[in-house]
Amino acid sequence: MIVNALRKNKIVAGILAIVRIYLGYAWFTAGYHKIVDGFDASGYLQNAAANPVMGPDGAPVYAWYTTFLEAFAIPNAELFNFLIPWGEAAVGLGLMLGCLTTAAAFFALVMNFAFFFAGTVSHNPTDILMGFFIVVAGYNAGRFGLDRWVIPFIRKTVFNQTSSTANETL
């Protein structure tokens, strides 16, 4: 019942529009400031690898993530110096404009969990909760945004669906 309301109810779509615009603004401004002011992820990555999240038994909780940081992220810090700010800005624009909203929310969740695995709590739990509702809502979260036109266009041109078939899958 709740999932059905998230995915089809127009009132919920309006509420989700407010949530996604708020969340999108937060993502966009974070990315924008990193792009404009400069950003270097190497210190953050090295600190996250040196100080992993520890469990009550004293062992790292996400040892696989520490291995990922040491083996891939730190040696490729320049890649992350590009991906993080531009990814945050792109996610923010997608959410604010309601364009490819589900994809934007999915990648926001990926970044939130990456920050979580690195030990940064901050506002990530709240962002994850809002992002979860947007992802579950799917198309309805972008109904009052560019998705109203973009999703039918993609379905028509990429997936060769007719408008009646596309509307049935909503």
N, C-alpha and C positions, 0 to 999 in steps of 0.2 A: 504494500500500500504506500509506504513512504517512498520507495524507489519509483513507483508509478507517478506519484505527485512530483518528485524531482525531475522526472523525464518528460512530463506532459503538461503540467499545470502552468497556465500563463501568469498567475499571480506569483508562483514560485520562481518563474523565469525572471520576473521583475526584481524579486528579492535577490536572486542569484546575480543579476546584472549589477546591483549595488555592491555585492560581495566581491565579484570579479573585478570591478573597477577599482575598488579600494585595494585589493590584493595586487592588481596590476600596477597601480600607482607606486606601491611600495617596491615592487620588483624593478620597475622602470627607473625610479629615482636612484636605487642602489646601483644599478648598472650604469646609468648615466654619469653618476659621480665618479665611478671607477674609470670610465672611459675618459672623462674630461680631466680629472685630477691625477690620473696615472694609477696603475695598479700593479702590484707584484705579489703573486701568490706564494712565492718560494718560502718566505718565512712562515706563513700559515701552514703550508704543507709539511715543512720540516718539524714544526712544533707539534702538529697533529701526529706525525709518525713517532716523534720522540716521547710524546705523552699520550699514549692511547687510552681509550676509555677502559677502565679496570672494573672487573666484577668484584663481588664481595669476597671471593676466594683469592684475590690478588692477581688473577690472570687476565690478560686482555680479552675484552668481550668480542671485539671485532678484529681478531688477528688477521683475517683475510684482507680487511681494509687497510691495515697497517702495511701488509705486504704489497698491496696495490700502490699505496703511496710511495713506498720505498723503491719498488721495481719500475713503476711507470710514471706516476705523477711528478715526483721530484725531478727525475731526469728530463722530463718534458714540461718543466715549469713554464716555459715560454708559450706552449700550447694552451695551458690553463690560464695564463695571463690574458690570452685572447678570448678563450671560451667562456670564462666566468663573467666578465663584464658585458660582453655582447650577448651571451645567453640570457643574463638577467634582464637586459634591455629588451630583447626580443620577446621574452616571456611576458614582460610587463606590457609591451605594445599589444601583443596578442590578446591578453586579458582585458586591457582597457578598451580596445576596439571591438572585442567580441569576434575576433577573426582567428579561425582554427583554435577555438577556445579549449577544446578537450586536449589537443596536443600541447598547447601552452601550459595548461594546468598539469598535465602529465610531466612535462619537463621541469616545471616548478617543483613538483613532488620529488623528482630525481635529485634536484639540487638541494632541497630541504633535507632529504635523507643523507646525502653526501656530507652536508654540514653536521648533521646529527652524528653520523658515524665517526666524524673527526672530533667529536666532543663538544661542539658548539650547540648549546640549547637555545638561548636567546628567545626569539619569537617563533622559532621553527615549529613547535607543537601547534600553535594557533594557525600558522600558515598551512600546515599539513591537514588540519581539520577542514579548513575552508577549501583547500585544493581537492580534498577527497570528495566533498559535496559537489564541486564543479565537475570533476571527472565522472562521478556517478550520474549526474544530470545529463551529461553528454550534450547533444545538440541544443537542448532546452536552455542551457546556461548561456549560449550565444544567440538565442532567439532574438533578443533586442540588441543586436550588434550586426557586424558584417557577415556573420555566419548565416544570417537569413538569406543572403544572396550567394555567398561563397560556397557553402556546402551543396546546395542544389546544382551549382555550376560544376563543381568537382564531380558530383555523382553522374551528371549528364555527360561530361566530356571524358572523364577518366574511366568511369565504370559503366558507361553506356546505359544508364538506367533512365527510364522515362520518368516524367514528373509524378505520375500516379504510383509507380513502383517506389520511387524515392520517398514519397509521402507515407507510404505504408510502413517503411522501415523506421520512421521517426517514432 
